[in-house]
Amino acid sequence: MVAAHSIPNMFFILRKFCSEEQRRNLLLFIVNLLQVVPIDSRKIEAALTNSKFKDFEDCLQDECAAEINADFIITRNIDDFANSKIKPILPGDFLKTPL
Amino acid sequence: MVAAHSIPNMFFILRKFCSEEQRRNLLLFIVNLLQVVPIDSRKIEAALTNSKFKDFEDCLQDECAAEINADFIITRNIDDFANSKIKPILPGDFLKTPL
């Protein structure tokens, strides 16, 4: 799955590497490939009142992952998810995980 | 109303002006004051396939505003909403609008 707010974030970050058309096509591919978990007021309030996370957006990611009972949150920042409901995993470790 | 993705954006932008606690309190106030319109896959796909907007996030704002039949989109960037479904209005002009 991908959290809904990650799409505008990726659109912004990828501006350094891809044209606008490439970004639109890449993100459409991702949106069609993965489940998009919506961001709503409940998750936003939960993240705003949870100070266990250093980063508010990381907490939103955890709220999205928890909603769909995800097995892992794939991230390069394991330490930032020390207090998450869903276990963080490095991308390389995830790829070694048996399906 | 406020579009859901505006909350993490504001949390990021306000880091230059407010402490983390102030940002959490301010955004909780906004979330409780205004209707938060969720960001979901339908709106994201609509915005990714709409090239009438220069800015993808502006188009997401318009999708949120259209969903609730908003009267206006309050923005300082009127030109960026030239092709929006919902009419853009400057903050100062909005304040002069009769209720």
N, CA and C atoms of all chains as a GROMACS GRO file, in nm:
protein
  594
    1MET      N    1   0.084  -0.119   0.000
    1MET     CA    2   0.000   0.000   0.000
    1MET      C    3   0.089   0.125   0.000
    2VAL      N    4   0.027   0.236  -0.034
    2VAL     CA    5   0.097   0.364  -0.025
    2VAL      C    6   0.000   0.462   0.043
    3ALA      N    7   0.054   0.541   0.136
    3ALA     CA    8  -0.030   0.640   0.202
    3ALA      C    9  -0.058   0.755   0.105
    4ALA      N   10  -0.181   0.805   0.107
    4ALA     CA   11  -0.224   0.904   0.006
    4ALA      C   12  -0.132   1.027   0.003
    5HIS      N   13  -0.088   1.073   0.120
    5HIS     CA   14  -0.008   1.196   0.119
    5HIS      C   15   0.132   1.174   0.061
    6SER      N   16   0.171   1.046   0.044
    6SER     CA   17   0.301   1.019  -0.017
    6SER      C   18   0.302   1.054  -0.166
    7ILE      N   19   0.186   1.055  -0.229
    7ILE     CA   20   0.182   1.081  -0.374
    7ILE      C   21   0.220   1.227  -0.404
    8PRO      N   22   0.152   1.327  -0.342
    8PRO     CA   23   0.200   1.464  -0.366
    8PRO      C   24   0.345   1.484  -0.320
    9ASN      N   25   0.386   1.416  -0.213
    9ASN     CA   26   0.527   1.428  -0.169
    9ASN      C   27   0.622   1.378  -0.278
   10MET      N   28   0.589   1.262  -0.335
   10MET     CA   29   0.675   1.205  -0.440
   10MET      C   30   0.674   1.294  -0.564
   11PHE      N   31   0.557   1.348  -0.597
   11PHE     CA   32   0.548   1.438  -0.712
   11PHE      C   33   0.644   1.555  -0.695
   12PHE      N   34   0.652   1.606  -0.572
   12PHE     CA   35   0.741   1.719  -0.543
   12PHE      C   36   0.888   1.676  -0.545
   13ILE      N   37   0.919   1.567  -0.476
   13ILE     CA   38   1.060   1.524  -0.465
   13ILE      C   39   1.116   1.484  -0.601
   14LEU      N   40   1.034   1.420  -0.682
   14LEU     CA   41   1.083   1.367  -0.812
   14LEU      C   42   1.106   1.475  -0.917
   15ARG      N   43   1.069   1.600  -0.884
   15ARG     CA   44   1.086   1.707  -0.984
   15ARG      C   45   1.232   1.725  -1.026
   16LYS      N   46   1.323   1.682  -0.937
   16LYS     CA   47   1.467   1.696  -0.968
   16LYS      C   48   1.515   1.590  -1.068
   17PHE      N   49   1.437   1.485  -1.083
   17PHE     CA   50   1.485   1.371  -1.161
   17PHE      C   51   1.402   1.343  -1.286
   18CYS      N   52   1.276   1.387  -1.288
   18CYS     CA   53   1.186   1.350  -1.398
   18CYS      C   54   1.109   1.472  -1.446
   19SER      N   55   1.067   1.466  -1.572
   19SER     CA   56   0.978   1.569  -1.625
   19SER      C   57   0.841   1.555  -1.559
   20GLU      N   58   0.758   1.658  -1.580
   20GLU     CA   59   0.623   1.652  -1.522
   20GLU      C   60   0.546   1.532  -1.578
   21GLU      N   61   0.558   1.509  -1.709
   21GLU     CA   62   0.485   1.396  -1.770
   21GLU      C   63   0.534   1.262  -1.713
   22GLN      N   64   0.665   1.250  -1.697
   22GLN     CA   65   0.720   1.126  -1.640
   22GLN      C   66   0.668   1.104  -1.498
   23ARG      N   67   0.663   1.214  -1.421
   23ARG     CA   68   0.614   1.201  -1.282
   23ARG      C   69   0.467   1.158  -1.280
   24ARG      N   70   0.388   1.220  -1.366
   24ARG     CA   71   0.245   1.182  -1.371
   24ARG      C   72   0.230   1.034  -1.407
   25ASN      N   73   0.306   0.989  -1.507
   25ASN     CA   74   0.295   0.849  -1.550
   25ASN      C   75   0.346   0.752  -1.444
   26LEU      N   76   0.459   0.786  -1.382
   26LEU     CA   77   0.515   0.700  -1.278
   26LEU      C   78   0.418   0.687  -1.160
   27LEU      N   79   0.362   0.800  -1.118
   27LEU     CA   80   0.273   0.797  -1.001
   27LEU      C   81   0.139   0.731  -1.034
   28LEU      N   82   0.092   0.746  -1.157
   28LEU     CA   83  -0.029   0.673  -1.198
   28LEU      C   84  -0.003   0.522  -1.193
   29PHE      N   85   0.116   0.482  -1.236
   29PHE     CA   86   0.155   0.340  -1.231
   29PHE      C   87   0.150   0.290  -1.086
   30ILE      N   88   0.209   0.369  -0.996
   30ILE     CA   89   0.213   0.330  -0.853
   30ILE      C   90   0.072   0.324  -0.794
   31VAL      N   91  -0.010   0.424  -0.829
   31VAL     CA   92  -0.146   0.431  -0.775
   31VAL      C   93  -0.230   0.312  -0.824
   32ASN      N   94  -0.202   0.269  -0.947
   32ASN     CA   95  -0.277   0.154  -1.000
   32ASN      C   96  -0.223   0.021  -0.947
   33LEU      N   97  -0.094   0.020  -0.913
   33LEU     CA   98  -0.030  -0.103  -0.866
   33LEU      C   99  -0.062  -0.130  -0.719
   34LEU      N  100  -0.061  -0.024  -0.639
   34LEU     CA  101  -0.073  -0.039  -0.493
   34LEU      C  102  -0.205   0.017  -0.443
   35GLN      N  103  -0.246  -0.034  -0.328
   35GLN     CA  104  -0.364   0.023  -0.262
   35GLN      C  105  -0.328   0.160  -0.204
   36VAL      N  106  -0.408   0.260  -0.235
   36VAL     CA  107  -0.386   0.394  -0.178
   36VAL      C  108  -0.471   0.407  -0.052
   37VAL      N  109  -0.408   0.423   0.062
   37VAL     CA  110  -0.484   0.438   0.188
   37VAL      C  111  -0.511   0.586   0.210
   38PRO      N  112  -0.639   0.624   0.221
   38PRO     CA  113  -0.673   0.767   0.231
   38PRO      C  114  -0.621   0.832   0.359
   39ILE      N  115  -0.602   0.962   0.349
   39ILE     CA  116  -0.572   1.046   0.466
   39ILE      C  117  -0.701   1.119   0.501
   40ASP      N  118  -0.745   1.104   0.624
   40ASP     CA  119  -0.869   1.171   0.666
   40ASP      C  120  -0.848   1.237   0.803
   41SER      N  121  -0.954   1.298   0.853
   41SER     CA  122  -0.938   1.376   0.977
   41SER      C  123  -0.904   1.287   1.096
   42ARG      N  124  -0.955   1.164   1.099
   42ARG     CA  125  -0.924   1.077   1.213
   42ARG      C  126  -0.774   1.048   1.221
   43LYS      N  127  -0.716   1.014   1.107
   43LYS     CA  128  -0.572   0.982   1.107
   43LYS      C  129  -0.490   1.109   1.138
   44ILE      N  130  -0.533   1.221   1.084
   44ILE     CA  131  -0.460   1.345   1.109
   44ILE      C  132  -0.464   1.381   1.257
   45GLU      N  133  -0.581   1.369   1.319
   45GLU     CA  134  -0.590   1.399   1.463
   45GLU      C  135  -0.507   1.301   1.544
   46ALA      N  136  -0.511   1.174   1.505
   46ALA     CA  137  -0.432   1.072   1.578
   46ALA      C  138  -0.284   1.106   1.570
   47ALA      N  139  -0.238   1.149   1.452
   47ALA     CA  140  -0.095   1.179   1.435
   47ALA      C  141  -0.057   1.309   1.506
   48LEU      N  142  -0.149   1.407   1.505
   48LEU     CA  143  -0.118   1.535   1.572
   48LEU      C  144  -0.110   1.520   1.724
   49THR      N  145  -0.180   1.421   1.778
   49THR     CA  146  -0.181   1.404   1.924
   49THR      C  147  -0.086   1.293   1.970
   50ASN      N  148  -0.006   1.241   1.879
   50ASN     CA  149   0.090   1.136   1.912
   50ASN      C  150   0.232   1.191   1.905
   51SER      N  151   0.287   1.221   2.021
   51SER     CA  152   0.421   1.281   2.022
   51SER      C  153   0.532   1.176   2.035
   52LYS      N  154   0.496   1.048   2.021
   52LYS     CA  155   0.600   0.943   2.025
   52LYS      C  156   0.683   0.943   1.897
   53PHE      N  157   0.627   1.004   1.791
   53PHE     CA  158   0.700   1.013   1.665
   53PHE      C  159   0.769   1.149   1.656
   54LYS      N  160   0.894   1.147   1.609
   54LYS     CA  161   0.963   1.273   1.585
   54LYS      C  162   0.897   1.346   1.469
   55ASP      N  163   0.853   1.268   1.371
   55ASP     CA  164   0.804   1.325   1.246
   55ASP      C  165   0.654   1.297   1.230
   56PHE      N  166   0.578   1.404   1.213
   56PHE     CA  167   0.433   1.392   1.200
   56PHE      C  168   0.393   1.305   1.080
   57GLU      N  169   0.463   1.321   0.969
   57GLU     CA  170   0.426   1.243   0.849
   57GLU      C  171   0.457   1.094   0.867
   58ASP      N  172   0.562   1.063   0.941
   58ASP     CA  173   0.590   0.922   0.971
   58ASP      C  174   0.474   0.861   1.048
   59CYS      N  175   0.420   0.939   1.141
   59CYS     CA  176   0.308   0.890   1.222
   59CYS      C  177   0.184   0.868   1.134
   60LEU      N  178   0.164   0.958   1.037
   60LEU     CA  179   0.053   0.939   0.942
   60LEU      C  180   0.073   0.809   0.863
   61GLN      N  181   0.198   0.782   0.824
   61GLN     CA  182   0.228   0.656   0.753
   61GLN      C  183   0.188   0.537   0.841
   62ASP      N  184   0.224   0.545   0.970
   62ASP     CA  185   0.192   0.434   1.061
   62ASP      C  186   0.041   0.418   1.076
   63GLU      N  187  -0.032   0.529   1.084
   63GLU     CA  188  -0.178   0.521   1.094
   63GLU      C  189  -0.238   0.451   0.970
   64CYS      N  190  -0.184   0.485   0.853
   64CYS     CA  191  -0.232   0.421   0.728
   64CYS      C  192  -0.198   0.272   0.728
   65ALA      N  193  -0.075   0.240   0.768
   65ALA     CA  194  -0.032   0.100   0.769
   65ALA      C  195  -0.115   0.018   0.868
   66ALA      N  196  -0.144   0.078   0.984
   66ALA     CA  197  -0.222   0.007   1.086
   66ALA      C  198  -0.365  -0.017   1.039
   67GLU      N  199  -0.420   0.080   0.965
   67GLU     CA  200  -0.559   0.065   0.919
   67GLU      C  201  -0.578  -0.060   0.834
   68ILE      N  202  -0.480  -0.092   0.754
   68ILE     CA  203  -0.495  -0.210   0.667
   68ILE      C  204  -0.416  -0.331   0.720
   69ASN      N  205  -0.374  -0.323   0.848
   69ASN     CA  206  -0.297  -0.432   0.909
   69ASN      C  207  -0.180  -0.474   0.822
   70ALA      N  208  -0.101  -0.377   0.780
   70ALA     CA  209   0.016  -0.407   0.697
   70ALA      C  210   0.115  -0.493   0.776
   71ASP      N  211   0.191  -0.576   0.705
   71ASP     CA  212   0.292  -0.659   0.770
   71ASP      C  213   0.412  -0.575   0.811
   72PHE      N  214   0.450  -0.479   0.726
   72PHE     CA  215   0.568  -0.397   0.750
   72PHE      C  216   0.545  -0.255   0.698
   73ILE      N  217   0.627  -0.162   0.751
   73ILE     CA  218   0.646  -0.032   0.685
   73ILE      C  219   0.787  -0.036   0.626
   74ILE      N  220   0.797  -0.025   0.494
   74ILE     CA  221   0.928  -0.030   0.428
   74ILE      C  222   0.988   0.110   0.431
   75THR      N  223   1.103   0.124   0.496
   75THR     CA  224   1.163   0.257   0.516
   75THR      C  225   1.313   0.244   0.534
   76ARG      N  226   1.384   0.352   0.498
   76ARG     CA  227   1.527   0.355   0.527
   76ARG      C  228   1.554   0.417   0.664
   77ASN      N  229   1.448   0.463   0.730
   77ASN     CA  230   1.464   0.529   0.860
   77ASN      C  231   1.400   0.445   0.971
   78ILE      N  232   1.461   0.332   0.996
   78ILE     CA  233   1.408   0.239   1.097
   78ILE      C  234   1.391   0.308   1.233
   79ASP      N  235   1.491   0.388   1.270
   79ASP     CA  236   1.490   0.452   1.403
   79ASP      C  237   1.367   0.542   1.422
   80ASP      N  238   1.324   0.605   1.314
   80ASP     CA  239   1.210   0.697   1.326
   80ASP      C  240   1.079   0.623   1.352
   81PHE      N  241   1.079   0.490   1.333
   81PHE     CA  242   0.957   0.411   1.355
   81PHE      C  243   0.971   0.322   1.479
   82ALA      N  244   1.055   0.365   1.572
   82ALA     CA  245   1.078   0.285   1.693
   82ALA      C  246   0.948   0.265   1.772
   83ASN      N  247   0.857   0.363   1.763
   83ASN     CA  248   0.731   0.354   1.840
   83ASN      C  249   0.609   0.328   1.752
   84SER      N  250   0.632   0.275   1.634
   84SER     CA  251   0.518   0.255   1.542
   84SER      C  252   0.439   0.129   1.578
   85LYS      N  253   0.311   0.130   1.538
   85LYS     CA  254   0.226   0.011   1.559
   85LYS      C  255   0.269  -0.100   1.465
   86ILE      N  256   0.311  -0.061   1.345
   86ILE     CA  257   0.353  -0.158   1.242
   86ILE      C  258   0.504  -0.158   1.232
   87LYS      N  259   0.560  -0.277   1.228
   87LYS     CA  260   0.707  -0.293   1.231
   87LYS      C  261   0.774  -0.232   1.107
   88PRO      N  262   0.879  -0.153   1.125
   88PRO     CA  263   0.952  -0.100   1.009
   88PRO      C  264   1.052  -0.203   0.958
   89ILE      N  265   1.081  -0.197   0.829
   89ILE     CA  266   1.180  -0.289   0.770
   89ILE      C  267   1.256  -0.214   0.661
   90LEU      N  268   1.386  -0.244   0.650
   90LEU     CA  269   1.466  -0.181   0.545
   90LEU      C  270   1.428  -0.240   0.409
   91PRO      N  271   1.436  -0.160   0.302
   91PRO     CA  272   1.399  -0.212   0.170
   91PRO      C  273   1.474  -0.341   0.135
   92GLY      N  274   1.604  -0.345   0.163
   92GLY     CA  275   1.683  -0.464   0.130
   92GLY      C  276   1.637  -0.586   0.208
   93ASP      N  277   1.606  -0.566   0.335
   93ASP     CA  278   1.558  -0.677   0.418
   93ASP      C  279   1.420  -0.724   0.371
   94PHE      N  280   1.338  -0.629   0.329
   94PHE     CA  281   1.205  -0.667   0.279
   94PHE      C  282   1.217  -0.758   0.157
   95LEU      N  283   1.312  -0.724   0.068
   95LEU     CA  284   1.327  -0.804  -0.055
   95LEU      C  285   1.375  -0.946  -0.025
   96LYS      N  286   1.439  -0.965   0.091
   96LYS     CA  287   1.485  -1.100   0.129
   96LYS      C  288   1.377  -1.179   0.204
   97THR      N  289   1.264  -1.110   0.235
   97THR     CA  290   1.158  -1.172   0.314
   97THR      C  291   1.084  -1.275   0.229
   98PRO      N  292   1.065  -1.399   0.277
   98PRO     CA  293   0.987  -1.496   0.200
   98PRO      C  294   0.841  -1.450   0.189
   99LEU      N  295   0.782  -1.464   0.072
   99LEU     CA  296   0.642  -1.421   0.052
   99LEU      C  297   0.547  -1.519   0.121
  100MET      N  298  -1.343   2.448   0.458
  100MET     CA  299  -1.283   2.315   0.459
  100MET      C  300  -1.133   2.328   0.433
  101VAL      N  301  -1.062   2.223   0.468
  101VAL     CA  302  -0.919   2.217   0.437
  101VAL      C  303  -0.894   2.078   0.376
  102ALA      N  304  -0.814   2.077   0.270
  102ALA     CA  305  -0.780   1.948   0.208
  102ALA      C  306  -0.681   1.875   0.298
  103ALA      N  307  -0.699   1.743   0.311
  103ALA     CA  308  -0.620   1.665   0.408
  103ALA      C  309  -0.470   1.680   0.386
  104HIS      N  310  -0.426   1.686   0.260
  104HIS     CA  311  -0.281   1.692   0.238
  104HIS      C  312  -0.222   1.828   0.276
  105SER      N  313  -0.310   1.928   0.299
  105SER     CA  314  -0.260   2.059   0.342
  105SER      C  315  -0.206   2.054   0.485
  106ILE      N  316  -0.254   1.960   0.565
  106ILE     CA  317  -0.211   1.956   0.706
  106ILE      C  318  -0.063   1.916   0.717
  107PRO      N  319  -0.021   1.802   0.658
  107PRO     CA  320   0.125   1.776   0.662
  107PRO      C  321   0.206   1.884   0.593
  108ASN      N  322   0.153   1.946   0.487
  108ASN     CA  323   0.226   2.057   0.423
  108ASN      C  324   0.246   2.173   0.520
  109MET      N  325   0.139   2.209   0.592
  109MET     CA  326   0.148   2.321   0.686
  109MET      C  327   0.242   2.285   0.802
  110PHE      N  328   0.237   2.159   0.845
  110PHE     CA  329   0.326   2.115   0.954
  110PHE      C  330   0.471   2.136   0.912
  111PHE      N  331   0.500   2.107   0.786
  111PHE     CA  332   0.637   2.123   0.733
  111PHE      C  333   0.673   2.271   0.718
  112ILE      N  334   0.585   2.348   0.655
  112ILE     CA  335   0.615   2.489   0.626
  112ILE      C  336   0.630   2.570   0.755
  113LEU      N  337   0.546   2.540   0.853
  113LEU     CA  338   0.545   2.619   0.977
  113LEU      C  339   0.665   2.593   1.068
  114ARG      N  340   0.748   2.495   1.032
  114ARG     CA  341   0.864   2.464   1.118
  114ARG      C  342   0.956   2.584   1.134
  115LYS      N  343   0.953   2.675   1.038
  115LYS     CA  344   1.040   2.794   1.045
  115LYS      C  345   0.988   2.898   1.145
  116PHE      N  346   0.860   2.886   1.180
  116PHE     CA  347   0.798   2.992   1.261
  116PHE      C  348   0.752   2.945   1.399
  117CYS      N  349   0.728   2.816   1.415
  117CYS     CA  350   0.669   2.767   1.541
  117CYS      C  351   0.743   2.643   1.589
  118SER      N  352   0.736   2.621   1.721
  118SER     CA  353   0.790   2.497   1.777
  118SER      C  354   0.699   2.381   1.735
  119GLU      N  355   0.749   2.260   1.759
  119GLU     CA  356   0.668   2.142   1.723
  119GLU      C  357   0.535   2.142   1.800
  120GLU      N  358   0.542   2.174   1.929
  120GLU     CA  359   0.419   2.174   2.010
  120GLU      C  360   0.320   2.278   1.958
  121GLN      N  361   0.371   2.396   1.923
  121GLN     CA  362   0.283   2.501   1.869
  121GLN      C  363   0.217   2.456   1.739
  122ARG      N  364   0.298   2.390   1.654
  122ARG     CA  365   0.242   2.342   1.527
  122ARG      C  366   0.132   2.238   1.550
  123ARG      N  367   0.158   2.145   1.642
  123ARG     CA  368   0.057   2.043   1.671
  123ARG      C  369  -0.072   2.110   1.722
  124ASN      N  370  -0.059   2.206   1.812
  124ASN     CA  371  -0.177   2.271   1.869
  124ASN      C  372  -0.251   2.354   1.765
  125LEU      N  373  -0.176   2.428   1.684
  125LEU     CA  374  -0.238   2.511   1.581
  125LEU      C  375  -0.313   2.424   1.480
  126LEU      N  376  -0.251   2.316   1.437
  126LEU     CA  377  -0.314   2.232   1.335
  126LEU      C  378  -0.432   2.154   1.392
  127LEU      N  379  -0.424   2.116   1.520
  127LEU     CA  380  -0.541   2.053   1.585
  127LEU      C  381  -0.658   2.152   1.588
  128PHE      N  382  -0.626   2.278   1.618
  128PHE     CA  383  -0.730   2.382   1.619
  128PHE      C  384  -0.796   2.391   1.480
  129ILE      N  385  -0.714   2.394   1.376
  129ILE     CA  386  -0.767   2.405   1.239
  129ILE      C  387  -0.850   2.282   1.202
  130VAL      N  388  -0.800   2.164   1.240
  130VAL     CA  389  -0.869   2.039   1.206
  130VAL      C  390  -1.005   2.032   1.278
  131ASN      N  391  -1.011   2.088   1.399
  131ASN     CA  392  -1.138   2.087   1.472
  131ASN      C  393  -1.233   2.196   1.424
  132LEU      N  394  -1.175   2.304   1.369
  132LEU     CA  395  -1.256   2.418   1.324
  132LEU      C  396  -1.316   2.391   1.186
  133LEU      N  397  -1.237   2.333   1.098
  133LEU     CA  398  -1.278   2.317   0.958
  133LEU      C  399  -1.303   2.171   0.923
  134GLN      N  400  -1.384   2.151   0.820
  134GLN     CA  401  -1.404   2.015   0.768
  134GLN      C  402  -1.277   1.972   0.694
  135VAL      N  403  -1.226   1.854   0.727
  135VAL     CA  404  -1.108   1.801   0.656
  135VAL      C  405  -1.159   1.710   0.544
  136VAL      N  406  -1.131   1.746   0.421
  136VAL     CA  407  -1.175   1.663   0.308
  136VAL      C  408  -1.064   1.563   0.277
  137PRO      N  409  -1.098   1.432   0.283
  137PRO     CA  410  -0.993   1.330   0.266
  137PRO      C  411  -0.931   1.330   0.126
  138ILE      N  412  -0.808   1.281   0.121
  138ILE     CA  413  -0.739   1.254  -0.004
  138ILE      C  414  -0.745   1.103  -0.027
  139ASP      N  415  -0.799   1.062  -0.139
  139ASP     CA  416  -0.809   0.919  -0.168
  139ASP      C  417  -0.763   0.893  -0.312
  140SER      N  418  -0.769   0.767  -0.351
  140SER     CA  419  -0.713   0.730  -0.482
  140SER      C  420  -0.791   0.794  -0.597
  141ARG      N  421  -0.922   0.812  -0.581
  141ARG     CA  422  -0.999   0.874  -0.690
  141ARG      C  423  -0.951   1.015  -0.719
  142LYS      N  424  -0.935   1.094  -0.612
  142LYS     CA  425  -0.890   1.233  -0.631
  142LYS      C  426  -0.746   1.236  -0.684
  143ILE      N  427  -0.663   1.146  -0.635
  143ILE     CA  428  -0.524   1.144  -0.681
  143ILE      C  429  -0.518   1.109  -0.830
  144GLU      N  430  -0.596   1.010  -0.872
  144GLU     CA  431  -0.596   0.973  -1.015
  144GLU      C  432  -0.651   1.088  -1.100
  145ALA      N  433  -0.756   1.152  -1.050
  145ALA     CA  434  -0.814   1.265  -1.124
  145ALA      C  435  -0.710   1.376  -1.141
  146ALA      N  436  -0.635   1.403  -1.036
  146ALA     CA  437  -0.536   1.511  -1.043
  146ALA      C  438  -0.416   1.471  -1.130
  147LEU      N  439  -0.377   1.344  -1.123
  147LEU     CA  440  -0.261   1.299  -1.204
  147LEU      C  441  -0.293   1.300  -1.354
  148THR      N  442  -0.421   1.287  -1.388
  148THR     CA  443  -0.458   1.281  -1.530
  148THR      C  444  -0.513   1.416  -1.580
  149ASN      N  445  -0.504   1.519  -1.497
  149ASN     CA  446  -0.553   1.652  -1.536
  149ASN      C  447  -0.434   1.745  -1.555
  150SER      N  448  -0.397   1.768  -1.680
  150SER     CA  449  -0.279   1.852  -1.706
  150SER      C  450  -0.316   1.999  -1.728
  151LYS      N  451  -0.443   2.034  -1.696
  151LYS     CA  452  -0.483   2.176  -1.706
  151LYS      C  453  -0.422   2.259  -1.593
  152PHE      N  454  -0.382   2.189  -1.487
  152PHE     CA  455  -0.320   2.258  -1.373
  152PHE      C  456  -0.169   2.249  -1.386
  153LYS      N  457  -0.101   2.361  -1.359
  153LYS     CA  458   0.046   2.358  -1.358
  153LYS      C  459   0.092   2.275  -1.239
  154ASP      N  460   0.017   2.285  -1.129
  154ASP     CA  461   0.062   2.224  -1.004
  154ASP      C  462  -0.034   2.112  -0.964
  155PHE      N  463   0.023   1.994  -0.944
  155PHE     CA  464  -0.057   1.876  -0.909
  155PHE      C  465  -0.133   1.897  -0.778
  156GLU      N  466  -0.068   1.957  -0.679
  156GLU     CA  467  -0.135   1.976  -0.549
  156GLU      C  468  -0.250   2.077  -0.558
  157ASP      N  469  -0.237   2.176  -0.645
  157ASP     CA  470  -0.348   2.269  -0.666
  157ASP      C  471  -0.469   2.194  -0.721
  158CYS      N  472  -0.443   2.101  -0.810
  158CYS     CA  473  -0.553   2.024  -0.867
  158CYS      C  474  -0.619   1.936  -0.761
  159LEU      N  475  -0.537   1.880  -0.671
  159LEU     CA  476  -0.594   1.804  -0.559
  159LEU      C  477  -0.684   1.893  -0.473
  160GLN      N  478  -0.639   2.017  -0.451
  160GLN     CA  479  -0.722   2.113  -0.375
  160GLN      C  480  -0.856   2.132  -0.444
  161ASP      N  481  -0.852   2.147  -0.578
  161ASP     CA  482  -0.976   2.169  -0.653
  161ASP      C  483  -1.067   2.046  -0.645
  162GLU      N  484  -1.008   1.927  -0.650
  162GLU     CA  485  -1.088   1.804  -0.637
  162GLU      C  486  -1.159   1.800  -0.501
  163CYS      N  487  -1.087   1.839  -0.396
  163CYS     CA  488  -1.147   1.840  -0.262
  163CYS      C  489  -1.258   1.945  -0.253
  164ALA      N  490  -1.230   2.063  -0.308
  164ALA     CA  491  -1.329   2.171  -0.303
  164ALA      C  492  -1.454   2.133  -0.381
  165ALA      N  493  -1.435   2.069  -0.496
  165ALA     CA  494  -1.550   2.029  -0.579
  165ALA      C  495  -1.634   1.922  -0.509
  166GLU      N  496  -1.568   1.832  -0.436
  166GLU     CA  497  -1.642   1.724  -0.369
  166GLU      C  498  -1.746   1.778  -0.271
  167ILE      N  499  -1.713   1.887  -0.205
  167ILE     CA  500  -1.808   1.941  -0.106
  167ILE      C  501  -1.882   2.064  -0.160
  168ASN      N  502  -1.872   2.085  -0.292
  168ASN     CA  503  -1.937   2.202  -0.354
  168ASN      C  504  -1.902   2.332  -0.283
  169ALA      N  505  -1.775   2.354  -0.262
  169ALA     CA  506  -1.729   2.476  -0.196
  169ALA      C  507  -1.766   2.598  -0.280
  170ASP      N  508  -1.789   2.710  -0.214
  170ASP     CA  509  -1.821   2.834  -0.287
  170ASP      C  510  -1.696   2.891  -0.354
  171PHE      N  511  -1.583   2.882  -0.284
  171PHE     CA  512  -1.457   2.940  -0.333
  171PHE      C  513  -1.339   2.852  -0.291
  172ILE      N  514  -1.228   2.872  -0.361
  172ILE     CA  515  -1.097   2.828  -0.311
  172ILE      C  516  -1.021   2.955  -0.273
  173ILE      N  517  -0.987   2.968  -0.146
  173ILE     CA  518  -0.916   3.089  -0.100
  173ILE      C  519  -0.767   3.068  -0.124
  174THR      N  520  -0.710   3.154  -0.207
  174THR     CA  521  -0.569   3.137  -0.246
  174THR      C  522  -0.507   3.271  -0.286
  175ARG      N  523  -0.376   3.279  -0.271
  175ARG     CA  524  -0.305   3.398  -0.321
  175ARG      C  525  -0.260   3.377  -0.466
  176ASN      N  526  -0.282   3.258  -0.518
  176ASN     CA  527  -0.238   3.226  -0.655
  176ASN      C  528  -0.357   3.204  -0.748
  177ILE      N  529  -0.428   3.313  -0.771
  177ILE     CA  530  -0.550   3.306  -0.854
  177ILE      C  531  -0.518   3.245  -0.992
  178ASP      N  532  -0.406   3.287  -1.049
  178ASP     CA  533  -0.372   3.242  -1.185
  178ASP      C  534  -0.358   3.090  -1.194
  179ASP      N  535  -0.310   3.029  -1.087
  179ASP     CA  536  -0.288   2.884  -1.089
  179ASP      C  537  -0.420   2.806  -1.089
  180PHE      N  538  -0.531   2.876  -1.059
  180PHE     CA  539  -0.661   2.810  -1.056
  180PHE      C  540  -0.751   2.856  -1.172
  181ALA      N  541  -0.686   2.899  -1.280
  181ALA     CA  542  -0.761   2.948  -1.396
  181ALA      C  543  -0.854   2.840  -1.452
  182ASN      N  544  -0.816   2.714  -1.438
  182ASN     CA  545  -0.896   2.604  -1.494
  182ASN      C  546  -0.965   2.521  -1.387
  183SER      N  547  -0.982   2.576  -1.269
  183SER     CA  548  -1.042   2.497  -1.161
  183SER      C  549  -1.193   2.490  -1.174
  184LYS      N  550  -1.250   2.384  -1.115
  184LYS     CA  551  -1.397   2.369  -1.113
  184LYS      C  552  -1.457   2.470  -1.016
  185ILE      N  553  -1.385   2.497  -0.907
  185ILE     CA  554  -1.433   2.591  -0.805
  185ILE      C  555  -1.355   2.723  -0.819
  186LYS      N  556  -1.429   2.832  -0.812
  186LYS     CA  557  -1.371   2.965  -0.836
  186LYS      C  558  -1.267   3.002  -0.729
  187PRO      N  559  -1.149   3.050  -0.769
  187PRO     CA  560  -1.052   3.096  -0.671
  187PRO      C  561  -1.083   3.238  -0.626
  188ILE      N  562  -1.044   3.271  -0.505
  188ILE     CA  563  -1.067   3.407  -0.453
  188ILE      C  564  -0.948   3.444  -0.363
  189LEU      N  565  -0.907   3.571  -0.370
  189LEU     CA  566  -0.798   3.618  -0.284
  189LEU      C  567  -0.847   3.626  -0.139
  190PRO      N  568  -0.759   3.601  -0.041
  190PRO     CA  569  -0.802   3.607   0.100
  190PRO      C  570  -0.870   3.740   0.134
  191GLY      N  571  -0.813   3.851   0.088
  191GLY     CA  572  -0.871   3.983   0.118
  191GLY      C  573  -1.011   3.998   0.057
  192ASP      N  574  -1.028   3.951  -0.064
  192ASP     CA  575  -1.160   3.958  -0.129
  192ASP      C  576  -1.261   3.868  -0.057
  193PHE      N  577  -1.214   3.752  -0.012
  193PHE     CA  578  -1.304   3.662   0.061
  193PHE      C  579  -1.358   3.729   0.187
  194LEU      N  580  -1.269   3.801   0.257
  194LEU     CA  581  -1.311   3.865   0.382
  194LEU      C  582  -1.414   3.975   0.359
  195LYS      N  583  -1.416   4.029   0.235
  195LYS     CA  584  -1.515   4.134   0.203
  195LYS      C  585  -1.648   4.074   0.153
  196THR      N  586  -1.648   3.941   0.133
  196THR     CA  587  -1.768   3.876   0.077
  196THR      C  588  -1.879   3.871   0.181
  197PRO      N  589  -2.002   3.914   0.146
  197PRO     CA  590  -2.111   3.902   0.244
  197PRO      C  591  -2.142   3.755   0.272
  198LEU      N  592  -2.166   3.722   0.396
  198LEU     CA  593  -2.197   3.582   0.433
  198LEU      C  594  -2.337   3.544   0.386
   0.00000   0.00000   0.00000
